[in-house]
């Protein structure tokens, strides 16, 4: 069931929208660093990060060739590494 979900075209659109929202929050944090200290922002940041981590590992799990997937999605892997 999960494999069908992540292969659905709507899933890619939804992940793209989530990525745009995440970039917006990162830019917002860069413009006003005090926002990053609020608990609501931290929860939302952690939640969005967790969504991307789950997406990466679900895609990795269902990849036909795991090594090829990792090599082809190295930037995604770097992006989900917590700083």
C-alpha distance (Angstrom), angle and dihedral (degrees) to the residues before:
residue distance angle dihedral
X1 . . .
X2 3.79 . .
X3 3.79 90.1 .
X4 3.81 90.8 55.9
X5 3.79 90.2 48.5
X6 3.80 96.3 52.2
X7 3.81 91.2 45.5
X8 3.82 92.8 52.7
X9 3.86 115.2 106.3
X10 3.81 91.0 -131.0
X11 3.81 89.4 60.0
X12 3.80 91.8 60.5
X13 3.80 91.0 49.4
X14 3.80 91.5 49.2
X15 3.81 92.0 49.5
X16 3.80 89.7 49.1
X17 3.81 91.2 52.8
X18 3.79 90.6 47.9
X19 3.82 89.7 50.6
X20 3.80 90.9 52.1
X21 3.80 90.5 50.7
X22 3.80 90.2 48.4
X23 3.81 92.1 51.1
X24 3.82 88.7 49.2
X25 3.81 90.1 54.8
X26 3.80 91.7 47.9
X27 3.80 91.0 51.5
X28 3.80 89.4 46.6
X29 3.80 89.4 52.6
X30 3.81 91.0 50.5
X31 3.80 90.9 51.4
X32 3.79 94.9 47.7
X33 3.79 114.6 19.3
X34 3.81 92.8 -172.7
X35 3.80 89.2 71.6
X36 3.80 89.4 66.0
X37 3.80 89.8 64.1
X38 3.79 95.1 59.5
X39 3.78 116.0 102.3
X40 3.81 92.6 -133.5
X41 3.78 91.6 56.2
X42 3.79 92.0 47.6
X43 3.80 92.2 50.7
X44 3.80 92.1 48.1
X45 3.80 91.6 46.1
X46 3.80 91.6 50.7
X47 3.80 92.1 45.8
X48 3.81 93.4 51.2
X49 3.80 91.5 45.4
X50 3.82 89.8 50.8
X51 3.82 90.6 51.6
X52 3.81 90.1 55.3
X53 3.80 92.8 45.9
X54 3.80 90.9 51.4
X55 3.80 90.5 46.9
X56 3.79 92.9 51.0
X57 3.79 94.6 49.2
X58 3.81 93.7 43.1
X59 3.80 89.6 52.2
X60 3.81 89.2 46.1
X61 3.79 92.3 50.0
X62 3.80 93.0 52.1
X63 3.81 96.4 40.0
X64 3.78 116.0 120.6
X65 3.81 91.1 -137.3
X66 3.81 114.5 24.5
X67 3.81 96.1 -164.4
X68 3.79 91.6 49.4
X69 3.80 90.3 49.3
X70 3.81 92.7 51.3
X71 3.80 92.0 47.3
X72 3.80 91.9 47.4
X73 3.81 94.2 47.1
X74 3.78 102.5 39.1
X75 3.81 93.2 130.3
X76 3.80 90.7 55.7
X77 3.78 89.4 51.5
X78 3.79 91.4 50.4
X79 3.81 90.8 46.8
X80 3.81 93.8 56.9
X81 3.80 94.9 49.1
X82 3.82 105.0 107.1
X83 3.78 116.1 -120.4
